[in-house]
Each structure stands twice: as structure tokens, then as C-alpha cells.
């Protein structure tokens, strides 16, 4: 039975992934907060002695993980790590902070693949789109909570850019499916959900899951800017498509995500 070390196991994807691996692998889940049956540790702690693992999955910040991987003397044979579509979508952002984020992500991706080539590690990187499914994301979940609390839902006028939200459960399936697929070695995949819809269409779907009446309030984009709720770069992206082509992932490891499930933006809170 191969050993698997999972960073970020307490996050959205980890909650769906752990049950899938437990029957087939010897899994060590890592958390910075003590949990029964888990390893307590921080991958930024260079003094910590880590268990040797055949497979390592990183579901958290990629820059920290690439640094961890570089420090290890005993290399795993297989690595799967989550990056973000921000590596591409924010590359030319007018916001300096967003450009810096994109650069960090891309540099971490390159470093991971270089380490894989140098140390014979079969690396795969996923760039997911908008992740949802556990109520912990910082994009859709806050919108749903606002609508539930105030029974008002701002609808940005002109927010026609396509989105492809991906459920955390589908990303977990992708990790499990790609583990032993040699076709995925040394590659970077953009992963989106199974449905493309405009940003405003997502909001209307979320509205339909909120109990009781919810008043939709059309808001001009300039008003959102003046309110300080969104910066210029974020507002511009409301008109731009942020989608992924799943063709390569479907071919290489059978990736088949489902449609957008608005009720899962805040699961169990209806």
C-alpha cells in the first residue's frame, strides 16, 4: 500500500478527497491545528521531520509547497498540487498586487516542474477555476450569506463575463483519478466545472436557493467601484470570461465535472 502525505487536507477539497484515498493508500493528513489521527505541522517549518511518502498532494498555497518540496532530501515519486487560474487570468491585471500573485503562482509551478525533472518526481499541477461546495470560499459563499441575512442581492449591471464554477468534490475526484495516470505526469491542467454561465446568472441561481423573498437590486459597475467593494481590476473581470478547457483532463484521466449546484454554495444552511 503506497503512502500518501496530504497538505491542506482540512480545506474544501481535502474533505472530499480523504474518504476516496483511505481504502487504497496509507494516508497521513497534515494540519497546523491538532486533530485526532492527523499529523500536526506547518510545511513552512524547515526544522520539522516529515514522514517519507510515495505520493504527496498539496491542496493549499503552492508557493509554500514548492519551497517545502525543494527542501526535502527524500523525494516522493508522485506529486499533485493545486495552483489557481489566477496564474493566467491576473497575469496582465492593472493591479500590481494581482500581477504579483500571478507571478508567484507561475514561478512556483515552474519550480515544481523543474524539481520533478531533476529529481524524477512525476508532477501534475491543477489550475482550478472558481471553487465552491463547502461554504468556505471567499467568492460565492459571502454573496450567498449576504442574501440570506439581508434578503437583498445586488446584481451588477453588465457582469456578463462567463464563469465555470467547479465543485470541490469534482476537484477531489480529479486528484484521485490522476494519481496513477502516467498521461498526466509533468503537465499543468486548467480545471473548470461542467457548466459555463455568466456571473449574473450565477447570482440568480444562488438567489433561487435562499429561503424567503430576496430582492434583486441592479447596481451599476461604477457604483460598486465608488462603494469600495471592488477594485478596478475585479470590476473589469466581471465582463471577461474566466473559463477552462477541460478537454485534456478528460482525455488523460477521465475528468467529468458536474453542472453548477447553487444549493451547495452554502450546503446545509437552507
VOBA-1610 file (N, C-alpha, C; in pm, whole numbers, padded with zeros to 5 digits, always signed):
BEGIN
Unk+00085-00120+00000Unk+00000+00000+00000Unk+00089+00124+00000Unk+00076+00209-00101Unk+00157+00330-00112Unk+00118+00430-00003Unk+00215+00507+00043Unk+00190+00609+00145Unk+00164+00743+00078Unk+00068+00818+00134Unk+00029+00947+00079Unk+00033+01052+00190Unk+00098+01164+00162Unk+00103+01278+00254Unk+00021+01390+00191Unk-00076+01444+00268Unk-00166+01545+00213Unk-00155+01674+00293Unk-00115+01782+00224Unk-00116+01915+00283Unk-00246+01985+00243Unk-00300+02064+00336Unk-00427+02131+00307Unk-00546+02038+00315Unk-00532+01930+00389Unk-00638+01829+00397Unk-00763+01881+00466Unk-00750+01985+00548Unk-00866+02039+00619Unk-00946+02137+00534Unk-00900+02166+00414Unk-00970+02257+00325Unk-01084+02193+00250Unk-01141+02270+00158Unk-01261+02225+00086Unk-01238+02096+00009Unk-01129+02088-00066Unk-01103+01969-00148Unk-01066+01850-00061Unk-00987+01875+00043Unk-00943+01767+00130Unk-01056+01689+00194Unk-01163+01759+00233Unk-01276+01692+00295Unk-01341+01588+00206Unk-01336+01611+00075Unk-01392+01515-00020Unk-01289+01410-00063Unk-01161+01445-00056Unk-01057+01356-00105Unk-01020+01245-00006Unk-01011+01278+00122Unk-00966+01179+00220Unk-01046+01049+00216Unk-01181+01054+00211Unk-01256+00928+00207Unk-01227+00845+00082Unk-01187+00909-00028Unk-01161+00836-00151Unk-01028+00760-00147Unk-00934+00810-00069Unk-00800+00750-00067Unk-00779+00650+00045Unk-00858+00662+00152Unk-00833+00582+00271Unk-00832+00433+00251Unk-00911+00382+00157Unk-00920+00237+00137Unk-00806+00183+00050Unk-00735+00271-00018Unk-00634+00226-00115Unk-00492+00270-00083Unk-00478+00367+00006Unk-00347+00420+00039Unk-00333+00438+00190Unk-00208+00439+00235Unk-00180+00474+00375Unk-00166+00626+00381Unk-00268+00693+00433Unk-00277+00839+00423Unk-00234+00906+00553Unk-00150+01008+00540Unk-00116+01097+00650Unk-00164+01237+00613Unk-00265+01284+00684Unk-00317+01419+00661Unk-00248+01516+00756Unk-00214+01634+00706Unk-00140+01732+00784Unk-00229+01852+00816Unk-00220+01897+00940Unk-00294+02017+00980Unk-00208+02097+01077Unk-00221+02230+01069Unk-00149+02313+01165Unk-00218+02311+01301Unk-00345+02275+01303Unk-00422+02263+01428Unk-00433+02116+01464Unk-00405+02078+01589Unk-00411+01937+01626Unk-00546+01873+01596Unk-00541+01756+01530Unk-00661+01677+01501Unk-00630+01532+01529Unk-00729+01460+01579Unk-00710+01319+01611Unk-00678+01241+01484Unk-00569+01167+01486Unk-00531+01084+01372Unk-00456+01157+01263Unk-00433+01287+01279Unk-00363+01365+01179Unk-00224+01403+01232Unk-00137+01440+01140Unk-00007+01494+01178Unk-00019+01645+01195Unk+00034+01696+01304Unk+00033+01840+01329Unk+00165+01899+01281Unk+00155+01998+01193Unk+00277+02059+01142Unk+00248+02167+01040Unk+00349+02247+01016Unk+00341+02355+00918Unk+00450+02332+00815Unk+00413+02326+00687Unk+00513+02295+00585Unk+00618+02404+00570Unk+00593+02521+00631Unk+00695+02626+00631Unk+00801+02605+00738Unk+00779+02508+00827Unk+00873+02480+00936Unk+00985+02390+00884Unk+01099+02448+00853Unk+01210+02372+00796Unk+01274+02277+00896Unk+01242+02291+01025Unk+01303+02206+01127Unk+01228+02076+01148Unk+01107+02069+01098Unk+01021+01954+01124Unk+01064+01833+01041Unk+01065+01715+01104Unk+01097+01591+01033Unk+00969+01534+00973Unk+00963+01529+00841Unk+00844+01482+00773Unk+00855+01335+00738Unk+00745+01263+00742Unk+00749+01121+00703Unk+00778+01107+00555Unk+00851+01003+00520Unk+00877+00975+00379Unk+00750+00919+00317Unk+00709+00974+00204Unk+00585+00932+00140Unk+00609+00904-00008Unk+00537+00807-00060Unk+00545+00777-00204Unk+00478+00886-00286Unk+00367+00938-00232Unk+00285+01036-00303Unk+00259+01155-00211Unk+00266+01275-00266Unk+00234+01395-00189Unk+00131+01476-00266Unk+00026+01519-00196Unk-00075+01607-00254Unk-00075+01738-00179Unk-00071+01848-00254Unk-00076+01981-00195Unk-00206+02048-00236Unk-00291+02076-00138Unk-00421+02138-00164Unk-00427+02281-00111Unk-00312+02332-00069Unk-00305+02466-00013Unk-00217+02557-00098Unk-00156+02660-00036Unk-00075+02757-00110Unk+00042+02691-00184Unk+00051+02718-00313Unk+00151+02650-00396Unk+00291+02701-00370Unk+00308+02831-00342Unk+00442+02882-00321Unk+00507+02820-00199Unk+00430+02803-00091Unk+00484+02740+00029Unk+00517+02594+00001Unk+00433+02528-00076Unk+00459+02387-00104Unk+00581+02367-00191Unk+00599+02450-00291Unk+00717+02434-00377Unk+00845+02453-00296Unk+00842+02543-00198Unk+00956+02559-00109Unk+00980+02436-00024Unk+00870+02377+00025Unk+00882+02253+00104Unk+00943+02142+00021Unk+00893+02126-00100Unk+00941+02018-00187Unk+01090+02033-00216Unk+01133+02155-00235Unk+01275+02179-00265Unk+01363+02141-00148Unk+01312+02154-00025Unk+01393+02124+00094Unk+01402+01976+00125Unk+01317+01893+00067Unk+01313+01752+00105Unk+01430+01674+00044Unk+01493+01594+00127Unk+01604+01511+00078Unk+01554+01379+00021Unk+01442+01330+00072Unk+01382+01207+00020Unk+01263+01247-00068Unk+01280+01237-00197Unk+01177+01283-00290Unk+01067+01180-00306Unk+00940+01224-00308Unk+00831+01133-00341Unk+00838+01095-00489Unk+00769+00989-00526Unk+00767+00952-00668Unk+00658+01026-00745Unk+00558+01078-00671Unk+00442+01139-00737Unk+00395+01259-00656Unk+00365+01368-00726Unk+00312+01489-00662Unk+00198+01544-00746Unk+00088+01579-00678Unk-00021+01655-00740Unk-00043+01779-00654Unk-00048+01896-00717Unk-00063+02020-00641Unk-00166+02110-00708Unk-00241+02181-00623Unk-00336+02279-00673Unk-00268+02415-00686Unk-00284+02476-00800Unk-00246+02615-00823Unk-00376+02694-00835Unk-00386+02783-00929Unk-00508+02862-00947Unk-00511+02919-01088Unk-00632+02939-01141Unk-00647+03006-01269Unk-00598+03151-01263Unk-00581+03202-01142Unk-00527+03337-01127Unk-00388+03350-01186Unk-00317+03238-01197Unk-00184+03240-01258Unk-00190+03294-01399Unk-00303+03274-01466Unk-00320+03323-01602Unk-00409+03446-01606Unk-00524+03441-01537Unk-00624+03548-01550Unk-00577+03681-01491Unk-00484+03677-01394Unk-00437+03801-01331Unk-00297+03840-01377Unk-00249+03773-01478Unk-00112+03796-01525Unk-00093+03938-01577Unk-00194+03991-01647Unk-00185+04125-01703Unk-00278+04223-01632Unk-00311+04195-01507Unk-00402+04280-01431Unk-00343+04420-01412Unk-00429+04524-01412Unk-00380+04659-01382Unk-00342+04676-01235Unk-00379+04580-01152Unk-00348+04585-01010Unk-00214+04517-00984Unk-00121+04589-00926Unk+00014+04536-00903Unk+00013+04415-00811Unk-00075+04416-00710Unk-00083+04304-00618Unk-00130+04177-00688Unk-00226+04192-00779Unk-00274+04075-00854Unk-00168+04023-00950Unk-00095+04113-01014Unk+00014+04069-01102Unk+00121+03994-01023Unk+00148+04042-00903Unk+00248+03975-00819Unk+00201+03835-00779Unk+00071+03822-00750Unk+00016+03691-00717Unk+00031+03595-00834Unk-00005+03642-00954Unk+00007+03558-01073Unk+00152+03515-01095Unk+00245+03607-01072Unk+00387+03576-01091Unk+00434+03472-00990Unk+00389+03485-00864Unk+00427+03385-00762Unk+00375+03247-00798Unk+00251+03242-00844Unk+00193+03114-00881Unk+00269+03051-00997Unk+00295+03129-01100Unk+00364+03075-01217Unk+00507+03034-01182Unk+00574+03114-01101Unk+00710+03078-01060Unk+00711+02949-00980Unk+00611+02932-00895Unk+00601+02809-00815Unk+00573+02689-00903Unk+00487+02708-01004Unk+00458+02599-01097Unk+00585+02557-01172Unk+00657+02656-01222Unk+00780+02627-01296Unk+00881+02555-01207Unk+00894+02603-01083Unk+00991+02541-00992Unk+00953+02398-00962Unk+00823+02372-00944Unk+00779+02235-00917Unk+00813+02143-01033Unk+00785+02185-01154Unk+00812+02102-01271Unk+00962+02083-01291Unk+01041+02186-01260Unk+01187+02172-01268Unk+01237+02070-01167Unk+01186+02078-01044Unk+01224+01981-00942Unk+01185+01840-00983Unk+01068+01828-01045Unk+01025+01697-01092Unk+01120+01639-01194Unk+01163+01722-01288Unk+01255+01676-01391Unk+01392+01641-01332Unk+01438+01721-01237Unk+01570+01700-01178Unk+01575+01578-01087Unk+01464+01556-01014Unk+01466+01452-00910Unk+01375+01334-00943Unk+01331+01327-01067Unk+01250+01214-01113Unk+01120+01201-01033Unk+01054+01315-01013Unk+00923+01318-00947Unk+00818+01343-01055Unk+00717+01260-01059Unk+00609+01277-01157Unk+00510+01380-01103Unk+00520+01502-01154Unk+00440+01613-01101Unk+00322+01646-01193Unk+00211+01681-01131Unk+00093+01730-01202Unk+00040+01851-01126Unk+00005+01956-01200Unk-00048+02078-01139Unk-00187+02106-01194Unk-00280+02135-01104Unk-00416+02172-01142Unk-00436+02321-01119Unk-00495+02388-01218Unk-00536+02528-01204Unk-00688+02534-01203Unk-00752+02521-01089Unk-00899+02525-01086Unk-00953+02666-01105Unk-01074+02672-01155Unk-01145+02799-01165Unk-01205+02831-01028Unk-01324+02886-01026Unk-01390+02929-00903Unk-01438+02807-00824Unk-01374+02782-00708Unk-01406+02663-00628Unk-01521+02694-00532Unk-01615+02603-00521Unk-01725+02616-00425Unk-01760+02478-00373Unk-01855+02471-00279Unk-01905+02340-00237Unk-01904+02313-00089Unk-01838+02398-00010Unk-01835+02374+00135Unk-01873+02498+00215Unk-01903+02608+00148Unk-01937+02731+00219Unk-01819+02804+00276Unk-01696+02767+00236Unk-01577+02830+00291Unk-01503+02916+00190Unk-01550+02920+00065Unk-01480+03000-00035Unk-01503+03149-00008Unk-01419+03232-00067Unk-01425+03376-00044Unk-01490+03451-00159Unk-01555+03379-00249Unk-01616+03442-00364Unk-01768+03430-00361Unk-01819+03308-00375Unk-01964+03288-00383Unk-02030+03278-00246Unk-01964+03213-00151Unk-02026+03194-00019Unk-02059+03327+00049Unk-01971+03429+00047Unk-02008+03557+00110Unk-02130+03622+00044Unk-02144+03605-00087Unk-02261+03660-00157Unk-02387+03591-00108Unk-02381+03459-00096Unk-02498+03384-00050Unk-02534+03419+00094Unk-02433+03437+00179Unk-02461+03474+00318Unk-02525+03612+00326Unk-02479+03705+00245Unk-02537+03839+00243Unk-02685+03831+00204Unk-02715+03754+00101Unk-02853+03742+00056Unk-02941+03678+00163Unk-02888+03579+00234Unk-02965+03512+00339Unk-02990+03606+00458Unk-02892+03687+00488Unk-02905+03774+00606Unk-02995+03894+00579Unk-02977+03959+00463Unk-03045+04085+00436Unk-03161+04071+00337Unk-03171+03955+00275Unk-03276+03932+00174Unk-03271+04036+00062Unk-03149+04075+00030Unk-03120+04164-00082Unk-03002+04104-00159Unk-03008+04109-00291Unk-02897+04058-00370Unk-02859+04160-00477Unk-02747+04228-00460Unk-02700+04321-00564Unk-02668+04244-00693Unk-02716+04296-00805Unk-02689+04236-00936Unk-02611+04338-01018Unk-02481+04318-01039Unk-02402+04415-01115Unk-02450+04424-01260Unk-02482+04542-01305Unk-02526+04563-01443Unk-02407+04547-01537Unk-02421+04459-01632Unk-02314+04438-01729Unk-02214+04331-01692Unk-02240+04255-01583Unk-02149+04148-01542Unk-02178+04023-01625Unk-02137+04028-01750Unk-02172+03923-01846Unk-02059+03822-01868Unk-01945+03843-01803Unk-01832+03752-01821Unk-01867+03610-01779Unk-01830+03514-01862Unk-01861+03374-01831Unk-01778+03323-01713Unk-01842+03239-01632Unk-01774+03173-01522Unk-01798+03022-01533Unk-01710+02946-01471Unk-01718+02799-01477Unk-01690+02743-01338Unk-01778+02768-01241Unk-01752+02725-01104Unk-01733+02575-01094Unk-01635+02534-01017Unk-01604+02391-01003Unk-01624+02348-00859Unk-01698+02240-00841Unk-01726+02188-00707Unk-01600+02125-00648Unk-01577+02147-00519Unk-01461+02089-00453Unk-01460+01937-00464Unk-01578+01876-00467Unk-01586+01730-00482Unk-01532+01684-00617Unk-01556+01764-00722Unk-01504+01728-00854Unk-01352+01741-00858Unk-01296+01838-00788Unk-01151+01850-00781Unk-01090+01734-00704Unk-01158+01690-00599Unk-01111+01574-00524Unk-01109+01450-00612Unk-01214+01432-00692Unk-01218+01319-00786Unk-01105+01328-00887Unk-01075+01450-00932Unk-00966+01468-01028Unk-00832+01427-00967Unk-00808+01466-00841Unk-00684+01428-00774Unk-00671+01276-00765Unk-00779+01211-00725Unk-00777+01066-00709Unk-00759+00997-00844Unk-00827+01048-00946Unk-00822+00984-01078Unk-00686+00998-01144Unk-00617+01109-01118Unk-00490+01136-01184Unk-00370+01074-01114Unk-00389+01021-00994Unk-00276+00974-00915Unk-00187+00876-00989Unk-00246+00777-01052Unk-00168+00672-01116Unk-00175+00679-01269Unk-00213+00795-01322Unk-00224+00810-01467Unk-00097+00875-01523Unk-00017+00797-01592Unk+00111+00848-01644Unk+00090+00958-01748Unk-00026+00959-01813Unk-00052+01062-01914Unk-00055+01202-01853Unk-00077+01209-01720Unk-00086+01338-01652Unk+00048+01386-01597Unk+00151+01305-01608Unk+00280+01341-01549Unk+00342+01460-01622Unk+00394+01555-01543Unk+00465+01668-01599Unk+00377+01770-01668Unk+00248+01773-01635Unk+00156+01863-01704Unk+00083+01957-01609Unk+00036+02068-01666Unk-00047+02165-01595Unk-00184+02166-01662Unk-00289+02148-01580Unk-00425+02143-01633Unk-00510+02255-01575Unk-00580+02326-01661Unk-00686+02415-01616Unk-00811+02330-01594Unk-00872+02342-01476Unk-00990+02260-01444Unk-01107+02350-01408Unk-01213+02340-01485Unk-01336+02411-01455Unk-01449+02315-01429Unk-01564+02369-01391Unk-01681+02287-01370Unk-01743+02242-01502Unk-01857+02177-01494Unk-01921+02122-01611Unk-02017+02216-01679Unk-02023+02341-01634Unk-02119+02436-01690Unk-02058+02576-01694Unk-02083+02644-01802Unk-02040+02784-01815Unk-02162+02875-01813Unk-02158+02977-01731Unk-02269+03071-01720Unk-02216+03208-01682Unk-02292+03312-01714Unk-02246+03447-01683Unk-02242+03468-01532Unk-02163+03566-01492Unk-02154+03597-01349Unk-02291+03627-01290Unk-02371+03707-01362Unk-02505+03739-01311Unk-02596+03617-01308Unk-02580+03525-01402Unk-02659+03402-01398Unk-02628+03321-01273Unk-02501+03320-01232Unk-02466+03252-01107Unk-02540+03315-00990Unk-02547+03449-00989Unk-02615+03517-00879Unk-02763+03481-00875Unk-02826+03476-00991Unk-02968+03440-00994Unk-02990+03296-00947Unk-02897+03209-00979Unk-02907+03070-00930Unk-02896+03068-00778Unk-02801+03144-00725Unk-02785+03149-00579Unk-02911+03206-00515Unk-02967+03309-00573Unk-03090+03369-00520Unk-03201+03266-00508Unk-03211+03176-00604Unk-03319+03076-00603Unk-03307+02977-00489Unk-03190+02969-00424Unk-03171+02874-00314Unk-03193+02937-00177Unk-03213+03069-00173Unk-03229+03139-00045Unk-03375+03131+00000Unk-03402+03082+00121Unk-03541+03074+00170Unk-03603+03214+00185Unk-03727+03225+00147Unk-03796+03353+00161Unk-03765+03446+00045Unk-03825+03564+00047Unk-03805+03660-00062Unk-03665+03722-00057Unk-03608+03740-00174Unk-03479+03809-00188Unk-03496+03913-00299Unk-03474+04038-00265Unk-03493+04146-00360Unk-03367+04165-00445Unk-03375+04141-00577Unk-03260+04170-00662Unk-03248+04320-00686Unk-03129+04374-00665Unk-03107+04518-00680Unk-03000+04541-00787Unk-03040+04587-00907Unk-02941+04616-01011Unk-02847+04729-00966Unk-02718+04707-00982Unk-02618+04805-00938Unk-02521+04831-01053Unk-02505+04956-01096Unk-02405+04987-01199Unk-02264+04954-01149Unk-02178+04915-01240Unk-02042+04878-01201Unk-01967+04995-01139Unk-01993+05117-01188Unk-01921+05231-01131Unk-01961+05254-00985Unk-02086+05218-00951Unk-02130+05233-00812Unk-02056+05135-00721Unk-02031+05015-00772Unk-01953+04918-00694Unk-01812+04971-00671Unk-01756+05036-00771Unk-01622+05093-00757Unk-01622+05205-00653Unk-01720+05293-00659Unk-01727+05406-00566Unk-01750+05359-00423Unk-01822+05247-00409Unk-01851+05196-00275Unk-01729+05133-00209Unk-01627+05106-00289Unk-01507+05043-00235Unk-01517+04893-00224Unk-01628+04836-00275Unk-01647+04692-00265Unk-01557+04613-00357Unk-01528+04669-00476Unk-01443+04601-00573Unk-01346+04700-00634Unk-01225+04652-00661Unk-01127+04734-00729Unk-01150+04735-00878Unk-01075+04820-00948Unk-01091+04833-01093Unk-01063+04702-01165Unk-00963+04629-01122Unk-00929+04503-01189Unk-01040+04400-01173Unk-01093+04388-01051Unk-01201+04293-01026Unk-01326+04330-01104Unk-01355+04459-01114Unk-01472+04504-01190Unk-01455+04472-01338Unk-01337+04493-01390Unk-01312+04463-01532Unk-01333+04315-01561Unk-01295+04229-01467Unk-01310+04085-01490Unk-01456+04041-01490Unk-01546+04121-01435Unk-01688+04085-01440Unk-01739+04081-01584Unk-01669+04145-01674Unk-01709+04144-01815Unk-01628+04043-01897Unk-01529+03980-01835Unk-01438+03891-01907Unk-01468+03744-01878Unk-01447+03655-01975Unk-01465+03511-01950Unk-01348+03455-01868Unk-01380+03383-01763Unk-01280+03314-01681Unk-01318+03166-01680Unk-01283+03099-01788Unk-01326+02960-01807Unk-01205+02873-01839Unk-01226+02742-01832Unk-01120+02645-01856Unk-01163+02547-01965Unk-01067+02500-02040Unk-01090+02394-02137Unk-01054+02261-02072Unk-01155+02180-02046Unk-01135+02052-01975Unk-01096+01937-02066Unk-01074+01964-02194Unk-01053+01856-02291Unk-00935+01767-02255Unk-00821+01825-02224Unk-00701+01746-02195Unk-00721+01662-02069Unk-00782+01721-01967Unk-00805+01647-01842Unk-00903+01532-01864Unk-01005+01553-01947Unk-01100+01447-01977Unk-01030+01332-02049Unk-00941+01365-02140Unk-00868+01262-02216Unk-00769+01187-02129Unk-00695+01259-02043Unk-00583+01197-01972Unk-00625+01121-01846Unk-00729+01169-01776Unk-00769+01096-01656Unk-00921+01096-01632Unk-00997+01114-01739Unk-01142+01097-01730Unk-01215+01204-01653Unk-01162+01325-01652Unk-01225+01433-01576Unk-01363+01465-01634Unk-01465+01461-01547Unk-01603+01483-01592Unk-01680+01556-01482Unk-01658+01687-01466Unk-01724+01762-01358Unk-01872+01782-01384Unk-01946+01806-01277Unk-02088+01828-01288Unk-02123+01974-01309Unk-02253+01999-01334Unk-02304+02135-01351Unk-02299+02210-01218Unk-02319+02339-01226Unk-02316+02425-01107Unk-02435+02395-01017Unk-02407+02361-00891Unk-02510+02331-00792Unk-02517+02447-00693Unk-02607+02542-00721Unk-02614+02662-00639Unk-02644+02630-00494Unk-02719+02523-00469Unk-02753+02487-00331Unk-02631+02446-00250Unk-02521+02412-00317Unk-02401+02371-00247Unk-02306+02487-00217Unk-02341+02607-00260Unk-02260+02723-00225Unk-02256+02740-00074Unk-02374+02722-00009Unk-02383+02716+00137Unk-02456+02587+00173Unk-02389+02474+00169Unk-02457+02345+00192Unk-02514+02335+00333Unk-02633+02277+00341Unk-02694+02250+00470Unk-02746+02369+00544Unk-02755+02487+00479Unk-02800+02606+00550Unk-02937+02653+00506Unk-03001+02574+00422Unk-03136+02613+00375Unk-03237+02603+00488
//
